[in-house]
Amino acid sequence: MGKLVDMAGQRFGRLIVLERKENTRHKKATWFCRCGCGQEKQVIGGDLQSGKTRSCGCLQQESRASHPPPPTPLVPMIGRRFGRLRAIMEMRRQKGVIYWLCQCDCGGASIVGGPSLRRGYTKSCGCYKDHFIKQIKDIGAQRFGRLITINMVGCENGTAMWLCKCDCGEQLKVRAVGLRSGHTQSCGCLLIDIKREAMTGANNPGWKGGVDDTARQIRCSHEYVRWKLSVWRRDEKSCQKCHQAKNRMVAHHMMGFAEYPDGRFDVDNGVTFCRDCHLEYHKLYGFRNSTREKTIEFLNNNLPLIKAAS
């Protein structure tokens, strides 16, 4: 870090350095100065030496006053047409904007800012909007897909907006062009239903041919419960394979439940297994095409024949 140079009494432009002041938070030396106009100011020493600061600000103000910016050329507006409006005369200037008195083709008059005229934001005294609304085709109480139009609620960006009610009960605002083109047919529920249908039934990658609910209803019926209790009572609720009485017992159909519906409630077609033996049976023979012969074979523990079958 270099040695600090004492600049007290020196002149830099219109500033005379009076005394040393404390450093800034960036550790830059500052000096208290008096300007030629009488104002006093604290200035960074580096700005004084580089010539960046030469006054309290009065020098810049005088320079601007002596060299004003050239005036912005006015765009001729009188007599020009903007949509249905024709500029007649300048009315006032406010915050740099010139407001013009304009006459509309309908005979009305309005005061409009110049930028709004030139950029096309205002094209009439308001009559064009009323004329546009009158020209809109009435589509009230009509159905478009799942939507029924109720009433028009205004215009947005030059397009009529209609309040509609969907078949699901939701109400929403819809653009008239969207209704007539068929682009909008619901509040969004139609798309959800289409996506759901695309993943339902045979369209789903996990489809397995459908599941019949009849089997579940039969297994929950009172008749099926009575059959199961009768099988357990006959076998004294003990497993006919391991001959043990356990808490989790199963009434097994020797002739398959699905393949032989006539034997579903036949007590002679049932046999009591514990849960472990029942699971072992289906591991060996599968869950389809169960027969009395397979059950007897399993009970007799004919291992060579069972392994060959598996």
URBELWO-V653394 format. One record per run of one state. SS is the DSSP state (H for helix, E for strand, C for the rest). FROM is the first residue (numbers start at 1). LEN is the number of residues. If there is no record, write none. Layout:
BEGIN
ss = {SS	SS}
from = {FROM	FROM}
len = {LEN	LEN}
END
This chain:
BEGIN
ss = {C	E	C	E	C	E	C	E	H	C	H	C	E	C	E	C	E	C	E	H	C	H	C	E	C	E	C	E	C	E	H	C	H	C	H	C	H	C	H	C	E	C	H	C	H	E	H	C	H	C	H	C}
from = {1	11	13	15	22	30	36	40	45	51	58	67	81	83	85	95	97	105	109	114	119	127	136	143	145	147	157	159	167	171	176	182	189	199	201	204	214	220	222	235	249	254	261	264	267	270	275	286	292	300	303	310}
len = {10	2	2	7	8	6	4	5	6	7	9	14	2	2	10	2	8	4	5	5	8	9	7	2	2	10	2	8	4	5	6	7	10	2	3	10	6	2	13	14	5	7	3	3	3	5	11	6	8	3	7	1}
END
